[in-house]
Every structure is written in C-alpha cells, then in structure tokens.
Amino acid sequence: MSAQRHVSRRQWLAGTSAAAIGSFVILPQRARGANQRLNVAGVGVGGMGFHDLRHVEPTENVVGLCDVDANNLARAAKHFPDAKTYRDFRKMLESQKDIDAVMVATPDHTHAVITMMALKMGKHVFCQKPLTRTVNEAILIGRAAEEAGVGTQMGNQGQASEAARLICEFIWAGAIGRVREIHSWSNRRPEISPRGIPRPAETPSVPSHLDWDLWLGPARERPYHPSYHPFHWRSWWDFGTGVLGDIGCHNLSAAFKALKLGWPTSVEACSTHWNAPPEVSSETAPLASIVTFQYGRQGIGLFRSERAHKNTHYRRSSGGYGSDFDFDVQVFPMVSSELAIRWYDGGMMPPQPAGIEPGRNVFAGEGTLIVGDIGMLLGHRLLPDARNKQFGRPPQVLPRSPGHYQEWLDACKGGPPAGSNFVDHAAHLTAVVLMGNIAIRTEEKLLWDDQELEFTNSEAANHLLAPDYRDGWSL
C-alpha cells in the first residue's frame, strides 16, 4: 500500500483533538511514575541501537530486542539475556504486551513504519535522526505523536547540550544583532557515506544471518548487496537521506529553536548531480551539494507544532527541556526581513565571513555559523573575538538538560516534554531538512505553500514528498 500522498495544514489542524490543542502533554495509559522502571524494547540493536539501549539500561528494563540481522541480535542478546528476541518488529509489538517504550535505530526508510505502529499502540518512542526518510512521513508522525500523547524524542543528542542553550541565549540577548544568514556544513567522507554512484550490477547471495525482505521493509524490492547493509545505506535514496538528512537535524536544531523557524518560502540546490547520468542521480545522494532555504518574515517566530500563533511572540504552553520556555521570546526584532539558511556538504564551504581575524579558518570540520549584523556565532562561540570579549556570557534563561536520554525517560514517566519531542521540534525540523533533498533531486527552485504543505511549481517535487511503499506496508 502506498503511504498517504499529501496531508495539508488544514487537514492537520482538523485532525487534532480539542484536548491536544489545549495541552499536548497527555499522559498515556502506560505512563509510569517517576520511580518506576519502564519496559523498553529496541528495534535495530546493532551499532547505534545497542548504544541507545545501553544508555537506558541502568534505570529501566530492556525486555525486547528486534533486528533483521541475526548477528546484531545475538550480540545484543548476550548483553541483555533476559530480553525476548525477534526478527520482525510487528510480531514483537503485537505479541509482547508488557512493552512500554520503543527505541528505533534502523535505516531511515523504516523509521516511520516502526514509529507509527508504536505510537498507534500507545508506546513511548525514541527514534534516531532523521525521524523519517520523507517529508510527508515526518508530518504524519508529528500528528500521530500529538494524538498519542506519549513521550517522544529524536536522536539528535546535541540538542540537550549546554552549547545548544547558549546559542539561543546569545541570540535572544542580542549578542549578534539581527540574524541575516545561517551557514551549516558537513563533509562526510565517501568511505562513511558512499555517494554519487550507480546501483551495483552484482547480485551476491543474501548472507544466512540476514532477512533481506524484512530489511527492505516498505522500500522497493531490489537484490541484496553489501553496498547497502550493514553500514553503507545512508546515501541510497531508497534507504537513506544523504549527508543533509544525516547531519542537518544535528547542526540546525538550535537555530530552529532559537528563531522558532516555521516553513521556508523556497528551497533550491546545486550539486555534483547536475551532470550525472540518471542511473547515478536517481540512486544516491551527490558527492557534494549546496542547499538554500529562504525564509520570509512569515516563517520566522511562528513554529510551535502546526498550531503556531501568528504573532510576534512565542508563548509558553507547557514546560519542557528547550521546546517551551517560561517567558515570551520576541523573535522578530532578532531577525532581518529575510533569512537564508545555506547547507554545504562534500567539501563545499561558505565564503570566509568579513570581520574574522586574518589567518583564522572558521570552517574546519563541520559546524554551523549564525551571522548577525553585529556579530556571529560559530557553534556557541561569539565571533569575532573582540565581540566575544565585549559581550561576555549571555544571561541564563533556559533550564539545563538532565541529558538527552533522561529527558525522554522523564517524559515517558509524566514529566515535561523532551527537547526533541516529535510534536514541537523533531517532526518539523526533519520535514524542512528533507525538503532540501527534494531540491537536490529535482534541480529546481521549489516554492512552498505553508497552508497546503506542498510545492506550488513542481509536480515532480510533490511526488517526492511521500514514499511509495511496497504491497503489505503502510503507515
């Protein structure tokens, strides 16, 4: 079955219950007290999934393990000997009734189907970034999380950091003046994220430890190849989201919170795919790209899920670790009339900004530069150095986090929403970031309608908003 092709903002609003509009913190039936242990299950328990479970095991019960790769499953089962093991997440969720919460760390293309099933069953969910592979999946997951009223968190761990809070506090304190541009970059090495390549022609046998049909899940059928599993799936369009989807939800999270960014008015991209044959550009992300998200005033200072009030203040509706705050944040005076966010990967970098000390390269490694009219933030450091010495440290106005995983556990037990909960942050951030991949793939400047939640000038782009699932799979 195909995923729902389109969900407009009006449909979103119409489908939101009155209770959820009044307060999105609705305790689920399976909520636990602060001192009670949750029964947690993991889907995708190799690598990052194993790492995630290790972070919650000191205080919670790990009761279920699921992985399509028997090697991953065996390794995790050795560490969690009391947990039941499964190959198919659907069987686990349907049969094991004691599960309170689910941690998802599979390839991107299966995030949405696993997360949606868990949400519909009233489970709390922690899902690795990006929350979904496509824009429409993110929108639907955000809505489902709101309706479920459970504790949710996306795995962009940096949002819980001191640095993320300082970025907000510097901007709100006027340390860099009116924000004009945001530049963010990453240069994932090709051996980590192979891209700009065609589909392999070889069709080796499926390893005995792997259930290839379950690994594909909702994705279009294709032969197994080690180019996809166990590690190199990220830049294949059918399975992953390239460097932008992989890192964008990390790098841009703090800026989205600080400026309450809604929907951009347009997105466009240039990439090394401009002269690549279709057998390359339709299969994998480009070797390098630059993506520009253009914001008008109407997209700034508005977002608080899809219920954002169209005024110049962002008002608290309930406490949280960075999602909602205890005071009015006047966003408009902090931003120029238009804002451009530019993403760079594959070695592409912005021009060296004016005012930086001679000989200093601010673009080493990966990071984010937020440019205002009287200063800049490189990560959470104020630039240039003269401005940093003049301003000092901003006033602390945000609560500090107990830790990314602890935020989620607290939310599961009736505490405040986690900082990257699906409703107020993760689903929207993911959706906007993934719009950039559509611009890369269509090679068009795409214009966005923030009411209908679709592009106004490209049917090809609208087709890429939602995935085509294989028969037997749906949200």
C-alpha positions in Angstrom: 0.0 0.0 0.0 1.2 3.5 -0.7 1.8 6.0 2.0 -0.7 8.9 2.1 0.4 11.2 -0.6 -0.5 14.5 0.9 -1.6 16.0 4.2 -2.3 19.7 4.1 -2.0 22.0 7.1 -5.8 22.4 7.2 -6.1 18.6 7.4 -3.6 18.5 10.2 -5.5 21.1 12.2 -8.8 19.4 11.5 -7.4 16.1 12.8 -6.0 17.5 16.0 -8.3 16.9 19.0 -9.5 19.7 21.1 -7.8 18.2 24.1 -4.5 18.1 22.4 -4.8 21.7 21.2 -5.3 22.8 24.8 -2.3 20.9 26.1 -0.2 18.4 24.2 1.1 16.7 27.3 -1.5 13.9 27.7 -0.4 11.1 29.9 -0.8 7.8 28.1 -2.3 4.8 29.8 1.1 3.2 30.0 2.7 6.2 31.8 4.9 5.2 34.8 5.7 7.0 37.9 9.0 8.8 38.3 10.5 5.9 40.3 9.0 3.1 38.3 11.0 1.2 35.7 9.9 1.3 32.1 9.9 -1.9 29.9 11.9 -0.9 26.9 12.3 -2.7 23.6 14.8 -1.9 20.8 14.3 -2.2 17.1 17.6 -2.2 15.3 20.0 -3.3 18.0 23.4 -3.1 16.2 25.6 -0.1 16.4 23.7 3.0 17.5 20.7 0.9 18.6 22.8 -1.0 21.0 24.3 2.2 22.2 20.9 3.7 22.8 19.7 0.7 24.9 22.9 0.8 27.0 22.0 4.4 27.9 18.7 3.4 29.4 19.5 0.1 31.0 20.8 1.5 34.3 17.3 2.7 35.3 14.9 0.7 33.0 14.1 -2.9 32.0 15.2 -3.9 28.5 12.6 -6.5 27.7 12.6 -6.9 23.9 15.2 -6.9 21.1 14.5 -6.9 17.4 16.8 -7.0 14.4 16.7 -8.4 10.9 20.4 -9.3 11.2 20.9 -12.3 13.5 24.5 -11.3 14.2 23.3 -8.0 15.7 20.6 -9.7 17.6 23.0 -12.3 19.1 25.4 -9.6 20.3 22.6 -7.6 21.9 21.0 -10.7 23.5 24.3 -11.6 25.1 24.3 -8.3 26.9 20.6 -8.3 27.6 20.0 -12.0 28.4 16.5 -11.5 29.9 15.1 -9.8 26.8 13.0 -11.7 24.3 14.3 -11.6 20.7 12.6 -11.1 17.4 13.4 -10.6 13.7 10.1 -8.7 12.8 9.2 -5.6 14.8 5.5 -6.2 14.0 5.5 -9.6 15.7 7.3 -8.1 18.7 4.8 -5.3 19.2 1.8 -7.4 18.6 2.8 -10.3 20.9 4.7 -8.7 23.8 2.2 -6.8 25.7 4.5 -5.6 28.5 6.4 -3.2 26.3 6.0 0.5 27.5 8.6 2.2 25.2 10.4 1.5 21.9 13.8 2.7 20.7 14.2 2.8 16.9 17.7 2.7 15.3 17.1 1.1 11.9 18.0 2.6 8.5 16.0 5.7 7.7 13.5 4.1 5.4 11.9 2.0 8.2 11.8 4.7 10.9 8.3 5.9 10.0 6.6 2.5 9.8 8.0 1.3 13.1 7.4 4.6 14.9 3.9 4.9 13.6 2.9 1.4 14.8 4.4 2.0 18.2 2.6 5.4 18.5 -0.8 3.9 17.5 -0.3 1.3 20.2 0.3 4.0 22.8 4.0 3.3 23.2 6.6 5.9 24.1 9.1 6.3 21.2 12.8 7.3 20.9 13.8 7.3 17.2 17.2 8.1 15.8 17.6 11.0 13.4 16.3 11.8 10.9 12.9 11.0 12.2 11.8 9.8 8.8 13.0 9.4 5.2 10.4 11.7 3.6 8.7 15.0 4.3 5.2 13.6 4.5 6.2 10.8 6.8 7.5 13.4 9.2 4.3 15.4 9.1 2.2 12.3 9.8 4.4 11.1 12.6 4.2 14.6 14.2 0.5 14.4 14.2 0.3 10.8 15.4 2.6 11.7 18.3 0.4 14.6 19.3 -2.7 12.4 19.2 -1.0 9.6 21.2 0.2 11.9 24.0 3.3 9.8 24.7 6.9 10.6 25.5 8.9 11.0 22.3 12.5 12.0 21.4 14.6 12.1 18.2 18.2 11.1 18.5 19.9 14.4 17.8 21.7 14.3 21.1 23.3 17.7 20.8 20.0 19.5 21.4 20.4 18.6 25.1 23.8 20.2 25.4 24.9 23.4 27.1 26.0 24.7 23.7 22.5 24.5 22.2 21.1 26.5 25.1 23.9 29.1 24.8 23.1 29.6 21.1 19.6 30.5 22.0 20.6 32.7 24.9 23.2 34.6 22.8 20.7 35.3 20.1 17.9 36.3 22.4 20.2 38.6 24.3 21.0 40.5 21.1 24.7 39.4 21.1 24.9 39.2 17.3 22.2 41.7 16.4 19.6 40.8 13.8 20.2 37.4 12.2 20.7 37.5 8.5 22.2 34.2 7.4 22.9 30.7 8.8 25.6 28.6 7.2 25.9 24.9 8.1 28.3 22.3 6.7 29.5 18.7 6.9 31.9 16.7 4.9 31.2 13.1 5.5 34.0 11.0 3.9 32.9 8.8 1.0 34.0 5.7 2.8 31.5 6.5 5.6 28.8 7.7 3.2 29.5 6.4 -0.4 27.5 8.6 -2.8 27.4 9.7 -6.4 27.4 6.0 -7.5 25.0 3.8 -9.5 23.2 0.7 -8.3 25.6 -2.3 -8.2 25.2 -4.8 -11.0 26.4 -7.8 -9.0 23.8 -9.9 -7.1 25.6 -11.9 -4.4 23.7 -14.3 -2.2 22.0 -13.0 0.8 24.0 -13.8 4.0 22.4 -16.5 6.1 22.2 -14.2 9.1 20.2 -11.5 7.3 16.5 -11.4 6.5 16.7 -9.3 3.4 13.0 -9.0 2.8 12.5 -7.6 6.3 15.5 -5.3 5.8 13.9 -3.8 2.7 10.6 -3.3 4.6 8.5 -0.7 2.8 11.2 0.1 0.2 11.1 -1.0 -3.4 12.4 -4.6 -4.0 15.9 -5.0 -5.2 18.6 -7.6 -4.9 20.8 -7.7 -1.8 24.3 -6.2 -2.0 26.8 -5.3 0.7 26.8 -1.8 -0.6 23.5 -1.4 1.4 24.0 -3.5 4.6 25.3 -3.4 7.2 26.6 0.2 7.1 26.5 2.0 3.7 22.8 2.6 3.2 22.8 6.3 4.2 23.2 7.8 0.7 20.9 5.5 -1.2 17.7 7.5 -1.8 15.5 4.4 -1.2 17.0 3.8 2.2 18.7 7.0 3.5 18.8 10.7 3.3 22.4 11.6 2.3 24.7 13.9 4.3 22.0 16.5 4.6 19.5 14.2 6.3 22.2 12.5 8.4 23.7 15.7 9.8 21.2 18.5 9.2 19.0 17.5 12.1 22.0 17.8 14.4 23.5 21.1 13.0 20.3 23.1 12.6 18.4 22.1 15.7 19.5 25.0 17.9 18.8 27.6 15.2 15.3 26.3 14.6 14.6 26.6 18.4 16.2 30.0 18.8 14.3 31.6 15.9 11.2 29.4 16.0 11.5 28.7 12.4 8.4 27.5 10.5 8.3 26.7 6.8 10.6 28.3 4.3 9.2 30.1 1.3 11.5 28.3 -1.1 14.3 25.8 -1.3 16.9 25.3 -4.1 20.1 23.4 -4.5 23.1 22.9 -6.7 25.1 19.7 -6.6 27.5 17.4 -8.4 24.5 15.7 -9.8 24.0 18.4 -12.3 25.8 16.4 -15.0 25.4 12.9 -13.5 23.5 10.3 -15.5 20.1 9.2 -14.2 21.4 5.9 -13.1 23.5 7.8 -10.6 21.3 10.8 -9.6 18.2 8.7 -9.1 20.0 6.2 -6.9 22.3 8.0 -4.5 22.9 11.5 -3.0 25.5 13.7 -4.7 29.2 13.8 -3.8 28.7 17.5 -2.9 25.8 19.9 -2.6 24.8 23.4 -1.5 21.2 23.9 -0.5 19.5 27.2 0.3 16.3 27.5 2.4 14.8 31.0 2.0 12.7 32.4 4.8 10.4 35.4 4.7 9.1 37.1 7.8 6.0 34.8 7.8 8.2 31.8 8.5 10.1 33.2 11.5 9.0 33.2 15.1 5.9 31.0 14.4 6.5 27.4 14.9 5.0 25.5 17.8 3.9 22.4 16.0 1.2 23.2 13.4 -0.8 25.2 15.9 1.7 28.2 16.0 0.0 31.5 16.7 0.7 34.2 14.0 2.1 36.9 16.2 5.5 38.2 17.2 5.8 36.3 20.4 6.4 32.6 21.2 4.5 31.9 24.4 4.9 29.1 26.8 2.1 26.5 26.8 3.8 23.9 29.0 7.3 23.4 30.5 10.0 21.4 28.6 13.7 20.9 28.0 14.1 23.6 25.4 10.8 23.1 23.5 8.7 25.6 25.5 10.0 28.3 27.7 8.8 30.2 30.8 8.8 33.6 29.1 7.9 35.5 25.9 10.6 35.3 23.3 10.4 38.3 20.9 11.8 36.7 17.7 11.1 39.3 15.0 13.4 42.0 16.3 16.2 39.4 16.2 15.9 38.6 12.5 16.3 40.6 9.3 13.3 40.9 7.0 14.5 37.7 5.2 16.7 34.9 6.4 18.7 32.5 4.3 19.9 29.1 5.6 22.6 27.5 3.5 23.7 24.0 3.8 27.1 22.7 2.4 28.5 19.2 2.1 31.1 17.2 0.3 33.8 19.8 0.9 31.7 22.8 -0.2 32.2 25.8 2.2 30.8 29.3 2.6 32.9 32.3 1.8 35.1 33.4 4.8 32.9 36.0 6.7 34.1 39.6 7.0 35.4 40.6 10.4 37.2 37.4 11.2 40.8 37.7 12.3 43.3 37.2 9.5 44.5 33.7 9.1 41.7 32.1 11.0 39.6 29.4 9.2 36.2 29.1 10.9 35.1 26.3 8.6 37.3 23.4 9.7 35.5 20.1 10.3 31.7 20.5 10.5 29.6 23.1 12.2 27.1 26.0 11.9 27.8 29.7 11.7 24.9 32.1 12.5 25.5 35.6 11.1 24.0 38.7 12.6 24.6 42.4 11.7 26.9 43.0 14.7 28.4 39.6 15.4 28.4 35.9 14.6 28.1 32.6 16.4 30.3 29.7 15.4 28.6 26.9 17.3 28.1 28.6 20.7 31.2 30.8 20.5 30.7 34.5 19.8 32.8 36.0 16.9 34.9 38.0 16.2 37.0 37.7 19.4 36.6 41.4 20.1 32.8 41.0 20.2 33.2 37.9 22.4 35.3 39.8 25.0 33.0 42.8 24.9 29.7 40.8 25.4 30.8 38.0 27.7 28.4 35.3 28.6 24.6 35.8 28.0 22.1 35.7 30.9 20.9 32.2 31.6 17.2 31.9 30.8 16.8 28.3 29.8 16.6 25.2 32.0 19.5 22.9 31.6 19.0 19.4 30.4 19.5 16.3 32.6 20.7 14.5 29.5 19.2 13.6 26.1 18.1 10.1 27.1 17.0 11.2 30.6 14.7 13.9 29.0 12.9 11.1 27.2 12.6 8.9 30.2 11.3 11.8 32.2 8.7 12.5 29.5 7.7 8.8 29.5 7.0 9.0 33.2 4.8 12.0 33.0 7.5 14.7 33.2 8.0 17.7 30.8 8.3 17.1 27.0 11.7 16.2 25.8 13.6 18.8 23.9 13.5 17.0 20.6 10.0 15.6 21.0 8.2 14.8 17.8 5.4 17.3 18.3 7.2 20.6 18.9 10.5 20.1 17.3 11.7 16.9 15.7 9.0 16.2 13.1 9.1 19.8 11.7 12.9 20.1 11.8 13.1 16.8 9.9 10.5 17.8 7.3 12.2 21.1 6.5 15.7 19.5 6.3 14.3 16.8 3.9 12.8 19.4 1.6 16.5 20.1 0.7 16.9 16.6 -0.7 13.9 17.2 -2.9 15.5 20.3 -4.3 18.7 18.3 -4.9 16.8 15.6 -6.8 14.6 17.9 -8.9 17.3 20.6 -9.6 14.6 23.2 -9.4 14.0 26.2 -7.2 10.9 25.0 -5.3 8.2 27.3 -3.9 6.4 26.1 -0.8 2.8 26.6 0.2 2.7 26.5 4.0 -1.0 26.1 4.1 -1.4 23.1 1.7 2.1 21.7 2.7 3.1 21.2 -0.9 5.2 22.8 -3.6 3.3 25.2 -5.9 5.5 24.8 -9.0 6.6 21.2 -9.4 4.6 18.0 -9.5 7.9 16.1 -9.6 8.8 17.6 -6.3 5.4 16.9 -4.8 5.7 13.3 -5.8 8.9 13.0 -3.7 7.1 14.3 -0.6 5.8 10.9 0.3 7.2 7.4 -0.4 5.7 4.6 -2.5 5.5 1.6 -0.1 5.7 -2.0 -1.2 2.5 -4.0 -1.0 1.8 -5.0 2.5 3.4 -1.9 4.1 1.6 1.3 5.2 1.5 3.9 7.9 
